[in-house]
Amino acid sequence: MAYDLITMGRIGVDLYPLQTGVPLPQVTNFGKFLGGSATNVAVAAARLGRRTAVITRTGDDPFGTYLHEALRGFGVDDRWVTPVPGLPTPVTFCEIFPPDDFPLYFYRQPKAPDLEIDAHELDLDAIRDARIFWVTGTGLSEEPSRTATLAALAHRAKAGTTVFDLDWRPMFWSSDTSGSRRGPAAARPFYEEALRHTTVAVGNLDEVEVATGVREPRAAAQALLDAGVELAVVKQGPKGVLAVNSKGESAEVPPLPVNVLNGLGAGDAFGGSLCHGLLEGRDLETIMRHANAAGAIVASRLECSSAMPTTDEIEAALLAGAVL
């Protein structure tokens, strides 16, 4: 049986403070959670009843073992999660200063195992047969992950729904020989190549600018459509989300009111709900309303993966008109 969703990309351990408003040097208590954007999207969709799997790699260490256990606990197939000897499983810390300041500290050196995904090890038939396949911009940042990501997209050839999470994280684009980090201009050709094989593109204003060179939301959405996608989803922060498809339909939905505790992970909940809505065949506005609600629910909670909402929780938030 084909998967509803296969994601490909980051995985790691989130060590989040159990104290809010406290700088990291003074934090004394942490919680340990499954993390990584593509992985969290698979968890979010699984929470909504979807059959999901993730393609990624961990270290051959106790944290890697923990991630396998966590994935299985969330109902995400871990058969394509493999160890990389000699590289540690990534760890991410954050600081929590609600409502809008959540600095992240990534420990992915000397190299993150999830960037060691090799094209020759991919189950291309499973990727092609999945109803939705989800990749991220981080997967394009280094080899061999870049070649593997593009190979998977090319083999899939827009079968079903193929989502490109633009996911621009400048700290993940390694330094060149001069010691300078590669910026958006260096990344854009790889983004353009990925967009050629994509049916849905999702990103915030910074990310769509990296991909297209355009920042104004509607112009950026049109640029993504011109690049070959069938649906462009542009997240506008406090202004909500804009979705435009190749049929000329559009929806612009404001955010759901919420008392934010930790904004990290909200975008992944949005992504899992987006996939669920696309699989359900819902109209654009309904998909965006549900995805916004899913993201708002996670923003009201401390953790990411274990905070992903159920269908009943999303419906309750929509009925209330806010996350209570």
Backbone hydrogen bonds, N-H to C=O, Kabsch-Sander energy under -0.5 kcal/mol:
donor,donor_aa,acceptor,acceptor_aa,energy
4,D,51,R,-1.7
5,L,51,R,-1.7
6,I,132,I,-2.1
7,T,53,A,-2.3
8,M,134,W,-1.9
9,G,55,I,-1.9
12,G,35,G,-1.7
13,V,90,P,-2.4
14,D,12,G,-0.5
14,D,33,F,-3.1
15,L,13,V,-0.6
15,L,92,T,-3.2
16,Y,14,D,-0.7
16,Y,31,G,-1.9
18,L,29,N,-2.8
21,G,96,I,-4.0
26,Q,23,P,-1.8
27,V,23,P,-0.7
27,V,24,L,-1.1
31,G,16,Y,-3.0
33,F,14,D,-2.5
35,G,12,G,-2.7
39,T,10,R,-1.2
40,N,36,G,-2.9
41,V,37,S,-2.0
42,A,38,A,-1.6
43,V,39,T,-2.1
44,A,40,N,-2.9
45,A,41,V,-2.3
46,A,42,A,-2.2
47,R,43,V,-2.3
48,L,44,A,-0.7
48,L,45,A,-0.6
49,G,46,A,-2.1
50,R,45,A,-2.2
52,T,50,R,-0.8
52,T,75,G,-0.6
53,A,5,L,-1.6
54,V,77,D,-1.5
55,I,7,T,-2.9
56,T,54,V,-0.6
56,T,80,W,-1.5
58,T,82,T,-1.8
60,D,84,V,-0.7
60,D,87,L,-0.5
61,D,59,G,-1.5
65,T,61,D,-1.9
66,Y,62,P,-2.3
67,L,63,F,-2.0
68,H,64,G,-1.9
69,E,65,T,-2.1
70,A,66,Y,-2.6
71,L,67,L,-2.7
72,R,68,H,-2.3
73,G,69,E,-2.0
74,F,70,A,-1.7
75,G,72,R,-1.2
76,V,71,L,-2.6
77,D,52,T,-2.5
81,V,78,D,-1.8
82,T,56,T,-1.5
82,T,80,W,-0.7
84,V,58,T,-2.0
87,L,84,V,-1.7
91,V,107,Y,-1.5
92,T,13,V,-2.7
93,F,105,Y,-2.4
94,C,15,L,-0.7
95,E,103,P,-1.8
97,F,95,E,-0.6
97,F,101,D,-2.4
100,D,97,F,-0.7
101,D,97,F,-1.6
102,F,100,D,-0.5
105,Y,93,F,-2.9
107,Y,91,V,-2.5
108,R,106,F,-0.7
115,L,112,A,-2.0
116,E,113,P,-2.4
121,E,118,D,-1.6
122,L,119,A,-1.3
124,L,122,L,-1.3
127,I,123,D,-2.1
128,R,124,L,-2.5
129,D,125,D,-2.2
130,A,126,A,-1.5
131,R,3,Y,-2.7
132,I,4,D,-1.0
133,F,161,T,-2.1
134,W,6,I,-2.5
135,V,163,V,-2.5
137,G,165,D,-1.8
139,G,136,T,-0.6
140,L,137,G,-1.7
141,S,138,T,-1.9
145,S,115,L,-1.4
146,R,142,E,-2.3
148,A,144,P,-2.3
149,T,145,S,-2.9
150,L,146,R,-2.4
151,A,147,T,-2.5
152,A,148,A,-2.5
153,L,149,T,-2.2
154,A,150,L,-2.5
155,H,151,A,-2.5
156,R,152,A,-2.2
157,A,153,L,-1.9
158,K,153,L,-0.5
158,K,197,H,-0.5
159,A,156,R,-1.6
161,T,131,R,-2.3
163,V,133,F,-3.1
163,V,161,T,-0.5
164,F,200,V,-3.0
165,D,135,V,-3.1
165,D,163,V,-0.6
166,L,164,F,-0.8
166,L,202,V,-2.7
169,R,167,D,-0.7
172,F,169,R,-2.4
173,W,170,P,-1.3
174,S,172,F,-0.9
176,D,180,S,-2.6
179,G,176,D,-1.9
182,R,174,S,-1.0
186,A,183,G,-0.9
187,A,183,G,-1.6
188,R,184,P,-2.5
190,F,187,A,-1.0
191,Y,187,A,-1.8
192,E,188,R,-2.9
193,E,189,P,-1.8
194,A,190,F,-2.2
195,L,191,Y,-2.5
196,R,192,E,-1.1
197,H,193,E,-0.5
197,H,194,A,-1.5
198,T,195,L,-1.4
199,T,162,T,-2.3
200,V,162,T,-2.4
201,A,231,L,-2.3
202,V,164,F,-2.2
203,G,233,V,-2.1
205,L,235,K,-0.7
208,V,204,N,-2.7
209,E,205,L,-1.5
210,V,206,D,-1.8
211,A,207,E,-2.1
212,T,208,V,-2.3
213,G,209,E,-2.4
214,V,208,V,-0.6
220,A,216,E,-3.1
221,A,217,P,-2.6
222,Q,218,R,-2.2
223,A,219,A,-2.2
224,L,220,A,-2.2
225,L,221,A,-2.2
226,D,222,Q,-2.8
227,A,223,A,-1.2
228,G,225,L,-1.5
229,V,224,L,-1.7
230,E,199,T,-2.3
231,L,199,T,-1.7
232,A,244,V,-3.0
233,V,201,A,-2.8
234,V,232,A,-0.5
234,V,242,L,-3.3
235,K,203,G,-2.6
235,K,233,V,-0.6
236,Q,240,G,-3.3
239,K,236,Q,-1.7
240,G,237,G,-2.2
241,V,253,V,-2.4
242,L,234,V,-2.8
243,A,251,A,-2.9
244,V,232,A,-2.4
245,N,249,E,-2.6
246,S,230,E,-2.3
248,G,245,N,-1.8
251,A,243,A,-2.5
253,V,241,V,-2.4
260,V,258,V,-0.9
261,L,299,A,-3.2
262,N,299,A,-2.0
266,A,263,G,-1.5
269,A,265,G,-2.0
270,F,266,A,-2.3
271,G,267,G,-2.0
272,G,268,D,-2.4
273,S,269,A,-2.3
274,L,270,F,-2.6
275,C,271,G,-2.3
276,H,272,G,-2.0
277,G,273,S,-2.8
278,L,274,L,-2.4
279,L,275,C,-2.4
280,E,276,H,-1.8
281,G,277,G,-0.8
281,G,278,L,-0.6
282,R,277,G,-2.0
287,I,283,D,-2.4
288,M,284,L,-2.5
289,R,285,E,-2.5
290,H,286,T,-2.3
291,A,287,I,-2.4
292,N,288,M,-2.7
293,A,289,R,-2.1
294,A,290,H,-2.4
295,G,291,A,-2.3
296,A,292,N,-2.4
297,I,293,A,-2.3
298,V,294,A,-1.8
299,A,295,G,-2.0
300,S,296,A,-1.0
300,S,297,I,-0.7
301,R,298,V,-1.9
305,S,34,L,-0.8
307,A,304,C,-1.3
308,M,305,S,-1.4
314,I,310,T,-2.0
315,E,311,T,-2.6
316,A,312,D,-2.2
317,A,313,E,-2.0
318,L,314,I,-2.3
319,L,315,E,-2.3
320,A,316,A,-2.1
321,G,317,A,-1.5
322,A,317,A,-1.2
323,V,257,P,-2.6
324,L,322,A,-0.8
